[in-house]
Amino acid sequence: MHQPEQAAEVIIGVDTHKDTHTAVALDTLGTRLGTTTILVSREGYRQIEAWARSFGSVRAFGIECTGSYGAGLSRALQASGHRVLDVNRADRRARRRHGKNDPLDAEAAARAVLSGQATALAKSGTSSVEMVRHLKLARDSAVKARAQAMQMLKALIVSAPSCASSSRASGAR
């Protein structure tokens, strides 16, 4: 008796940038199935999800920089129920040796997921840790601004003309 064929599982790797994201799909044996580049937008996120599903059941998305350029995509995919893993960027020395190539970087992200090297769940941006991080950023900014203001006031005090010389100059009329 012929059993129905199960949908193939795929792993998607994504190289993220400010304006575009490049994705590569791999099957569970590591065969490259396809690549795409989308614009960073809600519509682009829907396109990458539909593109990924066209290859089969998505096991996981491996995304670079889920705390910065990849944050929007990773949150959209998590909201759709996908497993999203944070992938460290490729070794810079290796990237310089072989040249910068978005599809190769995306494939490296997918291979990191496939090999089990990438295991950290993507940052959700909604946890208490994220909220504390935002508070810390605001505090650090305020401390830095205060320090700069104090340095400026001290510089003005040191370089300002003395009160005695300015009063003599006004009394000489």
C-alpha positions as CSV (number, residue, x, y, z in Angstrom):
1,M,0.0,0.0,0.0
2,H,1.3,3.4,-1.0
3,Q,1.7,5.8,2.0
4,P,1.0,9.5,1.3
5,E,4.3,11.4,1.0
6,Q,5.0,13.8,3.8
7,A,5.7,17.4,3.0
8,A,9.4,18.1,2.9
9,E,10.9,20.1,5.8
10,V,12.9,23.1,4.9
11,I,15.3,25.4,6.8
12,I,15.4,29.1,5.9
13,G,18.5,31.3,6.5
14,V,18.2,35.0,6.2
15,D,20.9,37.7,5.8
16,T,19.5,41.0,7.0
17,H,20.2,44.5,6.0
18,K,18.5,47.9,6.5
19,D,16.5,47.9,3.3
20,T,16.5,44.3,2.1
21,H,16.7,40.8,3.4
22,T,18.1,37.8,1.4
23,A,16.9,34.3,2.2
24,V,18.0,30.8,1.2
25,A,16.0,27.6,1.6
26,L,17.7,24.3,2.3
27,D,16.2,20.9,2.6
28,T,17.1,18.7,5.6
29,L,19.9,17.1,3.6
30,G,21.5,20.6,3.0
31,T,20.5,20.9,-0.6
32,R,20.0,24.5,-1.7
33,L,16.4,24.8,-2.9
34,G,16.3,28.5,-3.8
35,T,17.0,32.1,-2.9
36,T,15.1,35.3,-2.8
37,T,15.5,39.0,-1.7
38,I,12.7,41.0,-0.3
39,L,12.2,44.6,0.7
40,V,12.0,45.2,4.5
41,S,8.3,45.8,5.0
42,R,5.2,43.9,6.2
43,E,4.5,42.9,2.7
44,G,8.1,41.7,2.3
45,Y,7.7,39.7,5.4
46,R,4.6,38.0,4.0
47,Q,6.4,37.4,0.7
48,I,9.3,35.6,2.4
49,E,6.9,33.5,4.5
50,A,4.9,32.5,1.4
51,W,8.1,31.8,-0.5
52,A,9.5,29.6,2.3
53,R,6.2,27.6,2.6
54,S,6.3,27.0,-1.2
55,F,9.2,24.5,-0.5
56,G,7.4,22.6,2.2
57,S,6.9,22.7,5.9
58,V,9.3,25.2,7.5
59,R,11.3,23.6,10.4
60,A,12.9,26.9,11.4
61,F,14.1,30.3,10.2
62,G,17.7,31.2,11.1
63,I,18.0,35.0,11.0
64,E,21.0,37.2,11.5
65,C,20.7,40.2,13.8
66,T,17.3,39.5,15.3
67,G,17.9,42.4,17.8
68,S,18.4,45.0,15.0
69,Y,17.9,44.7,11.2
70,G,16.2,41.3,11.6
71,A,13.9,42.3,14.4
72,G,10.8,43.1,12.3
73,L,11.1,39.9,10.3
74,S,11.7,37.7,13.3
75,R,8.8,39.2,15.2
76,A,6.4,38.8,12.2
77,L,7.5,35.2,11.7
78,Q,7.1,34.4,15.4
79,A,3.6,36.0,15.4
80,S,2.8,33.5,12.6
81,G,3.9,30.6,14.7
82,H,7.3,29.9,13.2
83,R,10.4,28.8,15.1
84,V,12.9,31.6,14.7
85,L,16.6,31.3,15.8
86,D,19.1,34.0,16.2
87,V,22.2,33.3,14.1
88,N,25.6,34.9,14.7
89,R,27.2,36.5,11.7
90,A,29.7,34.6,9.8
91,D,33.4,35.0,10.7
92,R,34.6,38.3,9.3
93,R,37.9,36.9,8.2
94,A,36.2,34.2,6.2
95,R,33.8,36.7,4.7
96,R,36.7,38.9,3.6
97,R,38.6,35.9,2.1
98,H,35.5,34.8,0.0
99,G,33.9,38.3,-0.5
100,K,30.7,39.6,0.8
101,N,27.8,37.7,-0.7
102,D,24.2,38.0,0.7
103,P,23.0,34.6,-0.6
104,L,26.1,32.9,0.8
105,D,25.6,34.6,4.2
106,A,21.9,33.5,4.2
107,E,23.0,30.0,3.3
108,A,25.5,30.0,6.2
109,A,22.7,31.0,8.5
110,A,20.5,28.2,7.3
111,R,23.4,25.7,7.7
112,A,24.0,26.9,11.2
113,V,20.4,26.0,12.0
114,L,20.6,22.7,10.2
115,S,23.8,21.6,12.0
116,G,22.5,22.6,15.4
117,Q,25.1,25.3,15.8
118,A,22.4,28.0,16.1
119,T,20.2,27.3,19.0
120,A,19.3,30.6,20.6
121,L,15.7,31.7,20.1
122,A,15.3,35.1,18.4
123,K,14.7,38.1,20.6
124,S,11.0,38.7,20.9
125,G,11.3,42.4,21.9
126,T,8.5,41.9,24.4
127,S,10.1,40.3,27.4
128,S,11.0,42.0,30.6
129,V,14.7,41.8,29.6
130,E,13.9,43.9,26.5
131,M,12.0,46.4,28.6
132,V,14.9,46.7,31.1
133,R,17.3,47.1,28.1
134,H,15.3,50.1,26.9
135,L,15.3,51.7,30.3
136,K,19.1,51.1,30.6
137,L,19.6,52.8,27.2
138,A,17.5,55.8,28.3
139,R,19.5,56.0,31.5
140,D,22.9,55.7,29.8
141,S,21.9,58.4,27.4
142,A,20.9,60.7,30.2
143,V,24.1,60.1,32.2
144,K,26.1,60.8,29.0
145,A,24.2,64.0,28.4
146,R,24.8,65.1,32.0
147,A,28.5,64.4,31.8
148,Q,28.7,66.4,28.6
149,A,26.9,69.3,30.1
150,M,29.2,69.4,33.1
151,Q,32.2,69.3,30.9
152,M,30.9,72.2,28.9
153,L,30.1,74.3,32.0
154,K,33.6,73.7,33.3
155,A,35.2,74.7,30.0
156,L,33.1,77.9,30.0
157,I,34.2,78.7,33.6
158,V,37.8,78.2,32.7
159,S,37.7,80.2,29.5
160,A,35.2,83.0,30.4
161,P,36.5,86.5,31.0
162,S,36.9,87.4,34.7
163,C,34.1,89.6,36.2
164,A,36.7,92.2,37.4
165,S,38.0,92.9,33.8
166,S,34.5,93.2,32.4
167,S,33.4,95.7,35.1
168,R,36.5,97.8,34.6
169,A,35.9,97.9,30.9
170,S,32.3,99.1,31.5
171,G,33.4,101.7,34.1
172,A,35.9,103.3,31.7
173,R,33.3,105.1,29.8
